[in-house]
Amino acid sequence: MMLLSVLSYALSWVNPAISQMLDFDREKILAGEVWRLITFPFIPERVGGLNLLTIVFLYFAIMVSFLISDSLENCWGILKTSVFVYVTWILLIIGGIMVSGTSGNGLVIASIAFCVFGTYYPRYEFRLFFFLPVPVGFLAAIAGAFLVYNTVTSLTGLATSGAGVLAYLLFVGPDILRGKVQSIKQIRRRHTFKKRTLRETASFNCCVVCGATELSHPDAEFRVAADGKEYCHEHLPKDG
């Protein structure tokens, strides 16, 4: 999807009319232009001229998109992340078909994915203007507030932003209710504790044949054979 988005940006720079040919338009979809159902998530909301600023913006947009994608896959797995994207996609199609005049539908997928990223990794920081640290959770809360506001203030907003909010509630809501949403700091703390526990419970004896230790087999006896290796009583060489 990322490569298709980059391609759509490039084509829009070459010919801005291409965006109008691929974006979501209910009347034209019902008239037979069904490809718009597939292409609308990849269409940029606004495209300026091709200059250094837009190239830098596109570069950072791609990096953040990959960061969000990789983070959600680490948190949910590839399957659930893919299902989340497709469900949001389908909800946007349903909303756009039911309500005319919707636009910018594809931006909702990126916005709601950012909100999910901010929910599971709220302490991750972006450097605003390259020096001001801003927690992702704060930025995601602002983005989520805009989505909710659009949902409750207009019918078109309900069809677009509302689809994203519904997808968020379906996929993140259960984890919030079960208290499974944790910050990166908590996850790292738990990982460090597990590593320290493993070191503290490291075994002193280990059979080179079966891998048995005094922890896994408390009743086993261990001996060092003539070859200098340690064996449990069952695998001790006869000449040991």
Backbone as CSV, one residue per row, in Angstrom:
resi,resn,N_x,N_y,N_z,CA_x,CA_y,CA_z,C_x,C_y,C_z
1,MET,0.827,-1.208,0.000,0.000,0.000,0.000,0.862,1.260,0.000
2,MET,2.004,1.189,0.694,2.860,2.360,0.769,3.391,2.728,-0.605
3,LEU,3.786,1.725,-1.398,4.317,1.986,-2.730,3.247,2.585,-3.637
4,LEU,2.012,2.121,-3.495,0.921,2.667,-4.294,0.637,4.117,-3.909
5,SER,0.747,4.419,-2.630,0.533,5.800,-2.182,1.606,6.721,-2.758
6,VAL,2.859,6.279,-2.717,3.954,7.080,-3.283,3.733,7.281,-4.776
7,LEU,3.310,6.227,-5.472,3.058,6.334,-6.906,1.931,7.323,-7.186
8,SER,0.892,7.306,-6.360,-0.219,8.233,-6.572,0.220,9.675,-6.357
9,TYR,1.092,9.898,-5.353,1.632,11.240,-5.149,2.417,11.691,-6.379
10,ALA,3.261,10.816,-6.886,4.084,11.169,-8.044,3.217,11.484,-9.256
11,LEU,2.186,10.660,-9.501,1.302,10.894,-10.640,0.514,12.190,-10.468
12,SER,0.146,12.501,-9.221,-0.595,13.733,-8.969,0.272,14.959,-9.199
13,TRP,1.551,14.839,-8.926,2.460,15.943,-9.229,2.555,16.167,-10.734
14,VAL,2.633,15.070,-11.482,2.731,15.173,-12.938,1.448,15.731,-13.526
15,ASN,0.302,15.194,-13.039,-0.995,15.613,-13.566,-2.018,15.602,-12.430
16,PRO,-2.328,16.768,-11.835,-3.276,16.822,-10.710,-4.645,16.242,-11.039
17,ALA,-5.009,16.181,-12.316,-6.321,15.651,-12.689,-6.436,14.160,-12.412
18,ILE,-5.300,13.493,-12.263,-5.322,12.055,-11.994,-6.004,11.763,-10.663
19,SER,-5.793,12.635,-9.674,-6.435,12.435,-8.375,-7.953,12.441,-8.509
20,GLN,-8.468,13.328,-9.341,-9.909,13.403,-9.538,-10.450,12.156,-10.230
21,MET,-9.592,11.495,-11.007,-10.024,10.282,-11.706,-10.032,9.061,-10.792
22,LEU,-9.295,9.118,-9.683,-9.125,7.946,-8.827,-9.758,8.096,-7.457
23,ASP,-10.126,9.318,-7.067,-10.666,9.543,-5.733,-12.094,9.003,-5.626
24,PHE,-12.588,8.920,-4.382,-13.931,8.385,-4.144,-14.983,9.387,-4.616
25,ASP,-15.895,8.929,-5.457,-16.999,9.747,-5.946,-18.205,8.833,-6.121
26,ARG,-19.196,8.968,-5.240,-20.311,8.022,-5.238,-21.046,7.989,-6.569
27,GLU,-21.346,9.165,-7.121,-22.110,9.209,-8.362,-21.361,8.523,-9.502
28,LYS,-20.065,8.760,-9.586,-19.293,8.152,-10.676,-19.082,6.659,-10.452
29,ILE,-18.992,6.246,-9.179,-18.884,4.809,-8.893,-20.166,4.101,-9.307
30,LEU,-21.315,4.695,-8.963,-22.598,4.107,-9.351,-22.801,4.145,-10.859
31,ALA,-22.078,5.058,-11.526,-22.171,5.138,-12.987,-21.252,4.143,-13.681
32,GLY,-20.446,3.412,-12.892,-19.615,2.372,-13.490,-18.136,2.481,-13.244
33,GLU,-17.672,3.577,-12.630,-16.238,3.750,-12.388,-15.866,3.065,-11.067
34,VAL,-15.974,1.737,-11.076,-15.812,0.960,-9.837,-14.364,0.906,-9.359
35,TRP,-13.421,1.261,-10.225,-12.023,1.229,-9.784,-11.762,2.214,-8.639
36,ARG,-12.626,3.206,-8.502,-12.459,4.185,-7.435,-12.572,3.541,-6.049
37,LEU,-13.276,2.416,-5.966,-13.388,1.702,-4.697,-12.043,1.161,-4.240
38,ILE,-11.146,0.926,-5.191,-9.823,0.368,-4.888,-8.779,1.459,-4.743
39,THR,-8.907,2.521,-5.520,-7.828,3.517,-5.597,-7.944,4.647,-4.585
40,PHE,-9.135,4.886,-4.027,-9.303,6.096,-3.202,-8.415,6.155,-1.963
41,PRO,-8.044,5.020,-1.309,-7.179,5.167,-0.126,-5.786,5.682,-0.442
42,PHE,-5.383,5.605,-1.695,-4.009,5.980,-2.050,-3.911,7.401,-2.598
43,ILE,-5.039,8.104,-2.659,-5.037,9.429,-3.263,-4.725,10.476,-2.210
44,PRO,-3.717,11.350,-2.448,-3.399,12.407,-1.482,-4.519,13.431,-1.407
45,GLU,-4.712,13.978,-0.217,-5.774,14.970,-0.009,-5.491,16.238,-0.794
46,ARG,-4.276,16.727,-0.690,-3.872,17.928,-1.424,-2.447,17.724,-1.916
47,VAL,-2.193,18.144,-3.119,-0.851,18.022,-3.682,-0.413,19.372,-4.217
48,GLY,0.705,19.872,-3.684,1.246,21.117,-4.194,2.226,20.851,-5.319
49,GLY,2.960,21.875,-5.695,3.937,21.700,-6.746,5.113,20.857,-6.276
50,LEU,5.829,20.311,-7.228,6.986,19.476,-6.909,8.158,20.371,-6.539
51,ASN,8.471,20.444,-5.261,9.584,21.252,-4.791,10.246,20.549,-3.613
52,LEU,11.266,21.182,-3.066,12.030,20.559,-1.983,11.158,20.306,-0.761
53,LEU,10.267,21.230,-0.441,9.423,21.077,0.737,8.502,19.870,0.616
54,THR,7.886,19.700,-0.544,6.983,18.569,-0.715,7.742,17.243,-0.724
55,ILE,8.964,17.251,-1.243,9.772,16.030,-1.235,10.145,15.657,0.195
56,VAL,10.537,16.633,0.997,10.867,16.378,2.408,9.640,15.880,3.157
57,PHE,8.482,16.516,2.908,7.246,16.085,3.559,6.915,14.646,3.190
58,LEU,7.045,14.313,1.906,6.742,12.959,1.465,7.681,11.948,2.110
59,TYR,8.967,12.323,2.229,9.944,11.423,2.848,9.551,11.107,4.293
60,PHE,9.229,12.143,5.073,8.857,11.911,6.470,7.523,11.180,6.580
61,ALA,6.605,11.454,5.647,5.325,10.747,5.652,5.531,9.255,5.434
62,ILE,6.448,8.920,4.523,6.742,7.506,4.256,7.379,6.859,5.475
63,MET,8.342,7.549,6.113,9.007,6.984,7.284,8.026,6.749,8.430
64,VAL,7.136,7.711,8.661,6.147,7.559,9.736,5.175,6.426,9.401
65,SER,4.810,6.307,8.129,3.890,5.239,7.720,4.509,3.870,7.968
66,PHE,5.777,3.718,7.630,6.456,2.448,7.883,6.575,2.187,9.386
67,LEU,6.844,3.237,10.160,6.940,3.095,11.613,5.616,2.599,12.189
68,ILE,4.510,3.216,11.767,3.196,2.820,12.270,2.874,1.398,11.846
69,SER,3.146,1.077,10.585,2.847,-0.266,10.082,3.622,-1.335,10.843
70,ASP,4.926,-1.115,11.013,5.756,-2.095,11.725,5.336,-2.216,13.187
71,SER,4.990,-1.093,13.811,4.599,-1.115,15.221,3.295,-1.875,15.421
72,LEU,2.321,-1.654,14.539,1.045,-2.364,14.665,1.222,-3.854,14.395
73,GLU,2.108,-4.200,13.449,2.357,-5.612,13.175,3.043,-6.278,14.369
74,ASN,3.943,-5.559,15.038,4.578,-6.110,16.234,3.584,-6.276,17.375
75,CYS,2.625,-5.376,17.442,1.648,-5.398,18.530,0.523,-6.393,18.262
76,TRP,-0.003,-6.384,17.048,-1.164,-7.199,16.691,-0.821,-8.446,15.891
77,GLY,0.268,-8.378,15.124,0.546,-9.410,14.140,0.081,-8.942,12.770
78,ILE,0.639,-9.558,11.736,0.346,-9.136,10.365,-1.128,-9.338,10.023
79,LEU,-1.699,-10.468,10.453,-3.082,-10.783,10.091,-4.062,-9.750,10.648
80,LYS,-3.983,-9.472,11.939,-4.931,-8.536,12.548,-4.743,-7.136,11.995
81,THR,-3.497,-6.743,11.746,-3.246,-5.422,11.173,-3.874,-5.306,9.792
82,SER,-3.727,-6.352,8.979,-4.319,-6.343,7.638,-5.841,-6.300,7.714
83,VAL,-6.404,-7.095,8.621,-7.862,-7.101,8.778,-8.349,-5.721,9.209
84,PHE,-7.618,-5.064,10.106,-7.984,-3.719,10.558,-8.050,-2.746,9.384
85,VAL,-7.046,-2.791,8.515,-7.016,-1.885,7.356,-8.182,-2.181,6.419
86,TYR,-8.418,-3.467,6.147,-9.482,-3.819,5.205,-10.867,-3.515,5.768
87,VAL,-11.056,-3.726,7.058,-12.354,-3.411,7.666,-12.611,-1.909,7.604
88,THR,-11.587,-1.107,7.916,-11.739,0.352,7.810,-12.063,0.751,6.382
89,TRP,-11.381,0.126,5.443,-11.587,0.370,4.012,-13.049,0.082,3.636
90,ILE,-13.552,-1.061,4.058,-14.929,-1.456,3.728,-15.939,-0.519,4.378
91,LEU,-15.690,-0.129,5.630,-16.595,0.797,6.314,-16.636,2.150,5.601
92,LEU,-15.500,2.598,5.089,-15.464,3.855,4.330,-16.257,3.734,3.036
93,ILE,-16.158,2.591,2.381,-16.923,2.374,1.152,-18.424,2.400,1.444
94,ILE,-18.819,1.712,2.507,-20.237,1.674,2.881,-20.739,3.087,3.197
95,GLY,-19.964,3.819,3.997,-20.366,5.177,4.345,-20.414,6.091,3.140
96,GLY,-19.417,5.950,2.252,-19.384,6.805,1.069,-20.503,6.517,0.094
97,ILE,-20.918,5.260,0.008,-22.027,4.910,-0.876,-23.359,5.394,-0.305
98,MET,-23.496,5.345,1.006,-24.751,5.745,1.633,-24.932,7.264,1.671
99,VAL,-23.825,8.002,1.759,-23.887,9.466,1.871,-23.119,10.084,0.716
100,SER,-23.753,10.926,-0.028,-23.081,11.577,-1.161,-22.254,12.755,-0.675
101,GLY,-21.282,13.128,-1.483,-20.470,14.304,-1.183,-19.294,14.066,-0.277
102,THR,-18.980,12.808,0.021,-17.828,12.536,0.879,-16.540,12.699,0.086
103,SER,-15.486,13.122,0.767,-14.171,13.280,0.131,-13.097,13.064,1.176
104,GLY,-11.889,12.824,0.710,-10.789,12.586,1.636,-10.927,11.306,2.423
105,ASN,-11.661,10.333,1.864,-11.908,9.086,2.588,-10.620,8.343,2.915
106,GLY,-9.677,8.358,1.981,-8.434,7.628,2.192,-7.627,8.162,3.353
107,LEU,-7.741,9.461,3.634,-6.991,10.059,4.746,-7.438,9.504,6.090
108,VAL,-8.675,9.027,6.163,-9.200,8.496,7.422,-8.422,7.254,7.845
109,ILE,-8.042,6.404,6.882,-7.297,5.188,7.209,-5.977,5.546,7.880
110,ALA,-5.263,6.516,7.302,-3.988,6.932,7.882,-4.202,7.568,9.254
111,SER,-5.249,8.368,9.393,-5.503,9.063,10.661,-5.848,8.083,11.775
112,ILE,-6.711,7.131,11.473,-7.125,6.198,12.527,-5.999,5.232,12.862
113,ALA,-5.156,4.883,11.876,-3.987,4.046,12.165,-3.028,4.786,13.096
114,PHE,-2.899,6.094,12.901,-2.052,6.898,13.785,-2.623,6.923,15.201
115,CYS,-3.949,6.990,15.319,-4.582,6.966,16.641,-4.337,5.630,17.339
116,VAL,-4.398,4.538,16.586,-4.125,3.226,17.162,-2.673,3.153,17.624
117,PHE,-1.760,3.650,16.809,-0.342,3.678,17.166,-0.130,4.476,18.443
118,GLY,-0.793,5.631,18.552,-0.656,6.453,19.744,-1.263,5.814,20.982
119,THR,-2.255,4.942,20.789,-2.876,4.257,21.929,-1.947,3.213,22.521
120,TYR,-1.289,2.442,21.664,-0.425,1.367,22.145,0.994,1.848,22.460
121,TYR,1.417,2.947,21.864,2.765,3.469,22.104,2.694,4.965,22.461
122,PRO,2.003,5.312,23.523,1.766,6.734,23.820,3.024,7.510,24.197
123,ARG,4.050,6.830,24.682,5.254,7.530,25.132,6.312,7.670,24.031
124,TYR,6.038,7.108,22.882,6.969,7.299,21.755,6.970,8.788,21.383
125,GLU,8.129,9.336,21.105,8.233,10.773,20.881,8.651,11.098,19.458
126,PHE,7.990,12.113,18.895,8.413,12.730,17.644,9.106,14.045,17.982
127,ARG,10.115,14.386,17.196,10.830,15.643,17.417,10.211,16.722,16.520
128,LEU,9.353,17.552,17.109,8.727,18.627,16.366,9.758,19.707,16.095
129,PHE,9.865,20.084,14.828,10.892,21.041,14.399,12.302,20.527,14.730
130,PHE,12.434,19.204,14.827,13.708,18.515,15.024,14.297,18.671,16.431
131,PHE,13.635,19.349,17.349,14.210,19.493,18.696,13.161,19.423,19.808
132,LEU,11.887,19.661,19.515,10.862,19.686,20.551,10.195,18.311,20.659
133,PRO,10.448,17.567,21.759,9.863,16.229,21.895,8.368,16.304,22.218
134,VAL,7.588,15.588,21.411,6.134,15.555,21.609,5.696,14.100,21.657
135,PRO,5.055,13.655,22.746,4.605,12.257,22.833,3.547,11.953,21.769
136,VAL,3.659,10.770,21.176,2.707,10.358,20.156,1.295,10.283,20.733
137,GLY,1.190,9.893,21.995,-0.127,9.814,22.614,-0.861,11.138,22.585
138,PHE,-0.131,12.245,22.768,-0.732,13.583,22.733,-1.213,13.915,21.321
139,LEU,-0.364,13.651,20.333,-0.742,13.929,18.946,-1.910,13.058,18.496
140,ALA,-1.904,11.798,18.929,-2.994,10.895,18.569,-4.309,11.342,19.210
141,ALA,-4.234,11.873,20.424,-5.442,12.366,21.089,-6.044,13.541,20.316
142,ILE,-5.189,14.416,19.797,-5.677,15.544,18.990,-6.324,15.038,17.707
143,ALA,-5.638,14.093,17.037,-6.194,13.534,15.800,-7.525,12.834,16.069
144,GLY,-7.579,12.081,17.158,-8.821,11.401,17.517,-9.936,12.375,17.823
145,ALA,-9.609,13.487,18.480,-10.619,14.495,18.805,-11.217,15.096,17.541
146,PHE,-10.374,15.351,16.540,-10.864,15.871,15.267,-11.778,14.866,14.573
147,LEU,-11.399,13.592,14.618,-12.235,12.564,13.999,-13.598,12.476,14.680
148,VAL,-13.593,12.501,16.006,-14.860,12.438,16.736,-15.698,13.681,16.461
149,TYR,-15.042,14.834,16.425,-15.765,16.082,16.142,-16.420,16.033,14.764
150,ASN,-15.683,15.581,13.767,-16.245,15.471,12.421,-17.390,14.468,12.376
151,THR,-17.276,13.429,13.196,-18.303,12.386,13.208,-19.637,12.919,13.704
152,VAL,-19.589,13.773,14.706,-20.837,14.209,15.352,-21.374,15.527,14.811
153,THR,-20.655,16.181,13.915,-21.095,17.506,13.460,-21.664,17.522,12.050
154,SER,-21.489,16.456,11.281,-22.026,16.458,9.923,-22.293,15.037,9.451
155,LEU,-23.181,14.924,8.480,-23.521,13.615,7.949,-22.361,13.025,7.156
156,THR,-21.667,13.862,6.383,-20.505,13.378,5.640,-19.395,12.956,6.589
157,GLY,-19.259,13.696,7.698,-18.268,13.311,8.697,-18.608,11.983,9.341
158,LEU,-19.886,11.752,9.547,-20.317,10.469,10.104,-19.972,9.323,9.160
159,ALA,-20.083,9.567,7.847,-19.803,8.528,6.859,-18.318,8.249,6.701
160,THR,-17.470,9.253,6.953,-16.025,9.092,6.751,-15.289,8.922,8.085
161,SER,-15.248,9.987,8.869,-14.571,9.907,10.163,-15.237,8.885,11.067
162,GLY,-16.560,8.783,10.966,-17.280,7.811,11.789,-16.868,6.385,11.486
163,ALA,-16.545,6.113,10.210,-16.077,4.773,9.846,-14.763,4.455,10.539
164,GLY,-13.870,5.455,10.595,-12.604,5.248,11.284,-12.774,5.069,12.776
165,VAL,-13.643,5.872,13.376,-13.901,5.753,14.818,-14.490,4.385,15.142
166,LEU,-15.401,3.900,14.295,-15.994,2.581,14.515,-14.936,1.486,14.423
167,ALA,-14.046,1.590,13.435,-12.970,0.599,13.304,-12.064,0.628,14.537
168,TYR,-11.778,1.813,15.047,-10.960,1.943,16.255,-11.624,1.242,17.434
169,LEU,-12.918,1.482,17.608,-13.628,0.870,18.731,-13.686,-0.646,18.593
170,LEU,-13.824,-1.132,17.374,-13.912,-2.575,17.160,-12.598,-3.278,17.484
171,PHE,-11.477,-2.647,17.129,-10.191,-3.321,17.258,-9.438,-2.938,18.526
172,VAL,-9.567,-1.710,18.979,-8.823,-1.256,20.158,-9.696,-1.270,21.406
173,GLY,-10.989,-1.040,21.226,-11.900,-0.986,22.367,-11.810,-2.182,23.296
174,PRO,-11.845,-3.419,22.767,-11.751,-4.578,23.665,-10.469,-4.598,24.491
175,ASP,-9.347,-4.201,23.891,-8.093,-4.177,24.646,-8.128,-3.118,25.744
176,ILE,-8.754,-1.983,25.458,-8.863,-0.935,26.476,-9.729,-1.420,27.636
177,LEU,-10.846,-2.085,27.307,-11.734,-2.581,28.355,-11.056,-3.646,29.216
178,ARG,-10.186,-4.447,28.593,-9.486,-5.495,29.344,-8.200,-4.986,29.979
179,GLY,-7.891,-3.728,29.745,-6.694,-3.149,30.347,-5.406,-3.666,29.758
180,LYS,-5.425,-4.061,28.479,-4.228,-4.637,27.879,-3.366,-3.611,27.161
181,VAL,-3.833,-2.386,27.059,-3.031,-1.356,26.399,-1.942,-0.901,27.352
182,GLN,-0.704,-1.061,26.931,0.431,-0.716,27.777,1.376,0.197,27.013
183,SER,2.109,0.993,27.747,3.087,1.870,27.119,4.354,1.097,26.804
184,ILE,5.161,1.666,25.946,6.436,1.034,25.593,7.301,0.861,26.832
185,LYS,7.258,1.843,27.737,8.078,1.758,28.946,7.688,0.553,29.777
186,GLN,6.396,0.291,29.892,5.941,-0.861,30.655,6.366,-2.162,29.988
187,ILE,6.268,-2.203,28.653,6.655,-3.398,27.917,8.151,-3.670,28.085
188,ARG,8.955,-2.629,27.990,10.400,-2.794,28.148,10.744,-3.227,29.567
189,ARG,10.021,-2.664,30.550,10.278,-3.034,31.938,9.991,-4.512,32.163
190,ARG,8.903,-5.000,31.567,8.556,-6.412,31.708,9.582,-7.299,31.016
191,HIS,10.062,-6.851,29.828,11.061,-7.623,29.105,12.368,-7.701,29.892
192,THR,12.773,-6.572,30.489,13.998,-6.550,31.289,13.872,-7.459,32.504
193,PHE,12.712,-7.449,33.136,12.485,-8.308,34.303,12.592,-9.776,33.929
194,LYS,12.028,-10.141,32.770,12.108,-11.539,32.342,13.546,-11.963,32.088
195,LYS,14.329,-11.074,31.455,15.728,-11.407,31.186,16.499,-11.570,32.491
196,ARG,16.238,-10.681,33.458,16.930,-10.766,34.736,16.534,-12.037,35.488
197,THR,15.266,-12.400,35.395,14.790,-13.614,36.050,15.441,-14.847,35.465
198,LEU,15.581,-14.847,34.132,16.216,-15.991,33.484,17.674,-16.129,33.911
199,ARG,18.341,-14.987,34.052,19.744,-15.044,34.485,19.843,-15.565,35.914
200,GLU,18.913,-15.115,36.769,18.961,-15.523,38.168,18.628,-17.004,38.348
201,THR,17.834,-17.553,37.436,17.440,-18.954,37.546,18.260,-19.857,36.635
202,ALA,19.408,-19.372,36.175,20.246,-20.192,35.303,20.733,-21.431,36.064
203,SER,20.753,-22.548,35.389,21.116,-23.806,36.038,22.632,-23.932,36.187
204,PHE,23.038,-24.731,37.181,24.466,-24.987,37.416,24.909,-26.255,36.707
205,ASN,24.035,-27.255,36.646,24.325,-28.528,35.992,23.482,-28.669,34.727
206,CYS,24.104,-29.274,33.708,23.372,-29.488,32.455,23.973,-30.673,31.720
207,CYS,23.134,-31.635,31.372,23.584,-32.813,30.635,23.800,-32.446,29.176
208,VAL,24.971,-32.809,28.633,25.287,-32.461,27.256,24.492,-33.291,26.259
209,VAL,23.869,-34.381,26.693,23.123,-35.256,25.788,21.659,-34.821,25.685
210,CYS,20.977,-34.746,26.816,19.536,-34.458,26.810,19.188,-33.052,27.248
211,GLY,20.169,-32.291,27.770,19.911,-30.925,28.200,19.235,-30.806,29.542
212,ALA,19.105,-31.903,30.275,18.462,-31.870,31.587,19.293,-31.051,32.567
213,THR,18.631,-30.324,33.466,19.308,-29.547,34.497,18.713,-29.894,35.855
214,GLU,19.342,-29.355,36.904,18.804,-29.606,38.240,17.480,-28.886,38.452
215,LEU,17.171,-27.899,37.554,15.894,-27.208,37.656,14.778,-27.992,36.974
216,SER,15.101,-28.556,35.793,14.079,-29.314,35.064,13.924,-30.738,35.599
217,HIS,14.994,-31.289,36.186,14.954,-32.643,36.751,15.582,-32.611,38.145
218,PRO,14.830,-32.206,39.144,15.399,-32.038,40.499,15.970,-33.325,41.092
219,ASP,15.443,-34.495,40.684,15.901,-35.767,41.253,17.084,-36.365,40.505
220,ALA,17.486,-35.751,39.418,18.571,-36.317,38.610,19.925,-36.070,39.265
221,GLU,20.858,-36.987,38.984,22.231,-36.838,39.454,23.127,-36.529,38.269
222,PHE,24.102,-35.656,38.480,24.978,-35.238,37.399,26.422,-35.555,37.758
223,ARG,27.179,-36.004,36.753,28.588,-36.341,36.934,29.384,-35.791,35.755
224,VAL,30.637,-35.461,36.039,31.572,-35.063,34.979,32.370,-36.282,34.592
225,ALA,32.306,-36.683,33.324,32.979,-37.889,32.849,34.451,-37.609,32.569
226,ALA,35.125,-38.664,32.141,36.557,-38.548,31.866,36.847,-37.590,30.720
227,ASP,35.864,-37.392,29.840,36.082,-36.476,28.707,35.891,-35.009,29.106
228,GLY,35.620,-34.761,30.385,35.469,-33.398,30.863,34.080,-32.821,30.689
229,LYS,33.143,-33.598,30.141,31.783,-33.129,29.925,30.851,-33.646,31.019
230,GLU,29.765,-32.903,31.230,28.831,-33.254,32.293,27.639,-34.025,31.719
231,TYR,27.288,-35.113,32.443,26.177,-35.952,32.009,25.240,-36.194,33.184
232,CYS,23.972,-36.450,32.844,23.071,-36.935,33.872,23.337,-38.428,34.066
233,HIS,22.808,-38.987,35.153,23.080,-40.391,35.468,22.625,-41.319,34.335
234,GLU,21.538,-40.972,33.649,21.013,-41.831,32.604,21.904,-41.885,31.387
235,HIS,22.596,-40.793,31.069,23.435,-40.751,29.867,24.937,-40.755,30.173
236,LEU,25.294,-41.047,31.427,26.697,-41.098,31.801,27.374,-42.263,31.073
237,PRO,28.477,-42.021,30.331,29.181,-43.098,29.628,29.642,-44.165,30.624
238,LYS,29.632,-45.403,30.158,29.998,-46.509,31.031,31.435,-46.423,31.488
239,ASP,32.259,-45.854,30.641,33.667,-45.731,31.035,33.927,-44.432,31.790
240,GLY,32.816,-43.629,32.048,32.997,-42.362,32.776,33.119,-42.594,34.243
